[in-house]
Amino acid sequence: MLISLRQTATEMERLQALVRATSEAYKLCIRSAAQYAVELDAEEARGFRERLETLAKSYAEEEERIRLIQSSFRGELREYRDLSAAQIERLRREVEAGAAAMAAFAGSITSHGANHEAKVKGELAHLRDISAWNDPGEMRRGIQGVAAAIESALEQIQSANRMAILQLQDELRMLHQEIESKRRAMITDAATGAWNRPKTEERLQELLQERDAFVAVLVRVKNYRRAQGRFPQRVVEDALKALLKRLRGVIGGDAPVGRLDEDRFLALPDTDPAETVALAREAAVSLSNEYSVQDAGFARSLSLEVATGVCERPAGMEAAAFLKRLEQLWGALGGG
């Protein structure tokens, strides 16, 4: 009987451990869905992330609560999918409208060109008729009239061409700006303005493939979860923006900085290892500090606890060895 009770207790403990592991896995799924959402619209993505983060925080192991959160999670995914589809459709219509405008523009140029060509041809035909006249005075006046008409047509052609070129240049400039804006949105973390995780990992892989030496600076906000529990999400994000501004001020404004997770950032400064180690130490002191953030017109003071580290990749070091070293250093900082 005693053995049976022990077996039952052991099974219950195993079951409880399994429930806890499943709960953590589901919360990780919710947070991952928020983190890797495609940002077609920054504000929509921000709201989506905030709602999913709230769901992850409220996750409980009670069956009814689990079912409610699962239903809410599916609803959030469905709504964000519909919003994204609508945004893509709007972009498609904008592209089609732009293409139609360019087609109309090209047609207008062709039409004006054809009109001017017909006018010049008509004047040349008139000039041939004048050549058959016998009165020199009439011929002179006729030739002068034809010359003036052709000169006027040429001026109109030149003016139309200048306007067409200027308009085309303006259209191309706006198109390039729109493309660059969309490109930046695809690689940027909307909350902080840093590179997002896919872009950061892409750049890291590029550096590893080049096999040259480089240094990575690791930054982890150790009290991120506690700050989330005390302050609105927007206040926390504004504090992170201020933190990244300080970080760039220490390691150099041109150094790329990416956000790997909610509380982890990776910088890739173009400095030698010894200098970077000193900069990382300076950053640790500078970043662990108070941040004053405006919230609805009121100043809020938020303290962030930051740990930093430096991971050096010597020239020729295999990528797998460096990535293993990087993960070990994240573990030492408490990230992962």
C-alpha positions in Angstrom: 0.0 0.0 0.0 2.8 2.4 1.0 4.6 1.6 -2.3 1.4 2.3 -4.2 1.0 5.7 -2.5 4.6 6.5 -3.3 4.1 5.6 -6.9 1.0 7.7 -7.1 2.8 10.7 -5.5 5.7 10.2 -7.9 3.3 10.1 -10.9 1.5 13.2 -9.7 4.8 15.0 -9.3 5.8 14.0 -12.8 2.4 15.1 -14.1 2.7 18.5 -12.4 6.2 18.9 -13.8 4.8 18.1 -17.3 2.0 20.6 -16.8 4.5 23.3 -15.8 6.7 22.5 -18.8 3.7 22.6 -21.1 2.7 25.9 -19.6 6.1 27.4 -20.1 6.3 26.1 -23.7 2.9 27.6 -24.5 3.9 31.0 -22.9 7.1 30.8 -25.0 4.9 30.2 -28.1 2.8 33.2 -27.4 5.9 35.4 -26.8 7.6 34.1 -29.9 4.5 34.8 -32.0 4.7 38.4 -30.8 8.4 38.8 -31.3 8.5 37.4 -34.8 5.4 39.1 -36.1 5.9 40.7 -39.6 5.7 44.5 -39.1 3.6 45.8 -42.0 2.4 48.6 -39.8 4.4 49.6 -36.7 1.5 50.7 -34.5 -0.6 47.5 -35.3 2.5 45.4 -34.6 3.1 47.2 -31.3 -0.5 46.7 -30.1 -0.4 43.0 -31.2 2.8 42.5 -29.2 1.4 44.2 -26.1 -1.8 42.1 -26.2 0.1 38.8 -26.6 2.5 39.8 -23.8 -0.5 40.4 -21.5 -1.8 36.9 -22.5 1.5 35.3 -21.7 1.6 37.0 -18.3 -1.9 35.9 -17.4 -1.3 32.3 -18.4 -2.4 29.9 -15.6 -2.4 26.2 -15.3 -6.2 25.9 -14.5 -8.0 24.1 -17.4 -10.7 26.8 -17.9 -8.1 29.6 -17.8 -6.0 27.7 -20.3 -8.9 27.3 -22.7 -9.8 31.0 -22.4 -6.2 32.1 -23.2 -5.9 29.6 -26.1 -9.1 31.0 -27.5 -7.9 34.6 -27.1 -4.5 33.7 -28.6 -6.2 32.2 -31.7 -8.4 35.3 -31.9 -5.4 37.6 -31.8 -3.6 35.7 -34.5 -6.7 35.7 -36.7 -7.2 39.4 -36.3 -3.6 40.2 -37.0 -3.6 38.0 -40.0 -6.7 39.9 -41.3 -5.1 43.3 -40.6 -1.9 42.2 -42.4 -3.8 40.9 -45.4 -5.7 44.2 -45.6 -2.4 46.1 -45.4 -0.9 44.0 -48.2 -4.0 44.6 -50.3 -3.6 48.4 -49.7 0.0 48.2 -50.7 -0.9 46.2 -53.8 -3.5 48.9 -54.8 -0.9 51.6 -54.2 1.5 49.9 -56.5 -1.2 49.4 -59.2 -2.1 53.1 -58.9 1.5 54.1 -59.2 1.9 51.9 -62.3 -1.3 53.4 -63.8 0.0 56.9 -63.1 3.3 56.1 -64.8 1.5 54.6 -67.8 -0.7 57.7 -68.1 2.4 59.9 -67.8 4.2 58.0 -70.5 1.1 58.2 -72.7 0.9 62.0 -72.1 4.5 62.3 -73.3 3.9 60.3 -76.4 0.7 62.3 -77.2 2.5 65.6 -76.8 5.4 64.3 -78.9 3.0 63.2 -81.6 1.3 66.6 -81.7 4.5 68.5 -82.0 5.8 66.1 -84.7 2.6 66.7 -86.7 2.9 70.4 -86.3 6.5 70.4 -87.5 5.7 68.2 -90.5 2.8 70.5 -91.4 5.2 73.5 -91.4 7.7 71.7 -93.5 5.0 70.8 -96.0 4.1 74.5 -96.0 7.7 75.3 -96.6 7.8 73.1 -99.7 4.7 74.9 -101.0 6.4 78.2 -100.5 9.4 77.1 -102.6 7.1 77.1 -105.6 6.0 80.7 -105.1 7.3 83.4 -107.5 7.1 86.5 -105.3 10.4 86.8 -103.3 8.7 89.0 -100.7 5.9 86.6 -100.1 8.5 83.7 -100.0 10.5 85.6 -97.4 7.5 86.3 -95.2 6.3 82.7 -95.6 9.7 81.3 -94.7 9.9 83.6 -91.7 6.5 82.4 -90.5 7.5 78.7 -91.0 10.8 79.3 -89.1 8.9 81.0 -86.2 6.4 78.2 -86.1 9.1 75.5 -86.0 11.1 77.5 -83.4 8.0 77.7 -81.3 7.3 74.0 -81.7 10.9 73.2 -80.7 10.6 75.3 -77.6 7.4 73.5 -76.6 9.1 70.2 -77.1 12.1 71.2 -75.0 9.8 72.6 -72.3 7.7 69.4 -72.3 10.8 67.3 -72.1 12.2 69.3 -69.2 8.9 69.0 -67.3 8.7 65.3 -68.1 12.2 64.7 -66.8 11.6 66.7 -63.7 8.3 64.9 -63.0 9.9 61.5 -63.7 12.8 62.3 -61.3 10.3 63.4 -58.6 8.3 60.1 -59.1 11.5 58.1 -58.9 12.7 59.9 -55.8 9.3 59.3 -54.0 9.4 55.6 -55.1 12.9 55.2 -53.7 11.9 56.8 -50.4 8.9 54.5 -50.2 11.0 51.4 -50.9 13.6 52.5 -48.3 10.9 53.2 -45.7 9.4 49.7 -46.2 12.9 48.1 -46.2 13.7 49.8 -42.9 10.4 48.7 -41.4 11.2 45.1 -42.3 14.5 45.1 -40.5 13.7 47.3 -37.5 12.4 46.5 -34.1 9.4 48.9 -33.9 9.6 49.3 -30.1 13.2 50.5 -29.9 14.4 51.4 -33.4 17.2 48.8 -33.2 17.7 46.0 -35.8 15.3 43.2 -35.3 16.5 39.6 -34.6 16.4 38.3 -38.2 18.5 41.3 -39.4 20.9 41.0 -36.5 21.4 37.3 -37.0 21.9 37.9 -40.8 24.6 40.4 -40.1 26.3 38.1 -37.6 26.3 35.3 -40.2 27.8 37.6 -42.8 30.7 38.5 -40.4 31.2 34.8 -39.6 31.4 33.9 -43.3 34.1 36.6 -43.9 36.3 34.8 -41.3 37.8 38.1 -40.2 38.2 39.1 -36.6 35.4 41.0 -34.9 33.9 41.7 -31.5 30.3 41.5 -30.3 29.1 43.4 -27.3 26.3 41.7 -25.3 23.8 43.8 -23.3 21.1 42.3 -21.1 18.5 44.2 -19.1 18.3 42.1 -16.0 15.2 43.6 -14.4 13.2 43.8 -17.6 10.4 41.6 -16.3 10.1 43.5 -13.0 10.0 46.8 -15.0 7.2 45.4 -17.1 5.2 44.5 -13.9 5.6 48.1 -12.5 5.3 50.3 -15.6 3.2 50.5 -18.8 4.8 48.8 -21.7 5.2 52.1 -23.6 7.2 53.5 -20.7 9.5 50.5 -20.6 10.0 50.8 -24.4 10.9 54.5 -24.1 13.4 53.6 -21.4 14.9 51.0 -23.7 15.2 53.6 -26.5 17.1 55.9 -24.0 19.3 53.0 -23.0 20.2 52.3 -26.7 21.0 56.0 -27.2 23.4 55.8 -24.3 24.9 52.6 -25.6 25.6 54.1 -29.0 27.1 57.1 -27.3 29.6 54.8 -25.6 30.5 52.3 -28.4 30.0 54.7 -31.4 26.8 55.9 -33.1 27.6 54.0 -36.3 27.8 50.6 -34.7 24.8 48.4 -35.5 22.8 47.3 -32.5 20.2 44.6 -32.7 17.5 43.3 -30.4 17.6 39.5 -30.0 14.9 39.2 -27.3 12.9 41.4 -25.1 15.8 41.9 -22.7 18.8 41.1 -24.9 20.7 43.3 -27.3 23.8 42.7 -29.4 26.1 45.4 -30.7 28.8 44.9 -33.4 31.2 47.8 -33.1 34.1 48.2 -35.5 36.8 48.6 -32.8 39.8 46.4 -31.7 39.1 43.9 -28.9 41.0 45.7 -26.2 39.2 48.9 -26.8 35.9 47.1 -27.0 36.4 45.5 -23.6 37.0 48.9 -22.1 33.9 50.3 -23.9 31.8 47.4 -22.6 32.8 48.1 -19.0 32.0 51.8 -19.5 28.7 50.8 -21.0 27.8 48.6 -18.0 28.3 51.5 -15.6 26.5 54.0 -17.9 23.6 51.9 -18.8 22.7 50.7 -15.3 21.0 53.9 -14.3 17.8 55.8 -13.8 15.9 56.8 -16.9 13.3 59.6 -17.0 10.5 58.9 -19.4 7.4 61.0 -20.2 4.1 59.3 -19.7 0.9 61.2 -20.5 2.7 64.5 -19.8 4.2 63.3 -16.5 7.9 62.3 -15.9 8.3 58.7 -14.7 11.6 57.5 -13.3 12.6 53.9 -14.3 15.7 52.2 -13.1 17.3 49.6 -15.4 19.9 47.0 -14.2 22.2 46.1 -17.1 24.8 43.4 -17.6 27.3 43.6 -20.5 29.9 41.2 -21.9 32.3 41.0 -24.9 32.6 38.0 -27.2 35.7 38.1 -29.4 35.9 36.2 -32.7 39.6 35.8 -33.7 40.3 35.6 -37.4 39.7 32.2 -38.9 37.7 30.9 -35.9 35.0 28.5 -36.9 31.4 29.9 -36.8 30.1 27.0 -34.6 32.9 27.6 -32.0 32.1 31.3 -31.9 28.4 30.8 -31.5 29.0 28.3 -28.7 31.2 30.8 -27.0 28.4 33.5 -27.5 25.8 31.3 -25.9 28.0 30.5 -23.0 28.5 34.2 -22.4 24.8 34.8 -22.6 24.3 32.1 -20.0 26.9 33.9 -17.8 24.9 37.1 -18.1 21.7 35.3 -17.2 20.1 35.5 -20.7 19.0 32.7 -22.9 
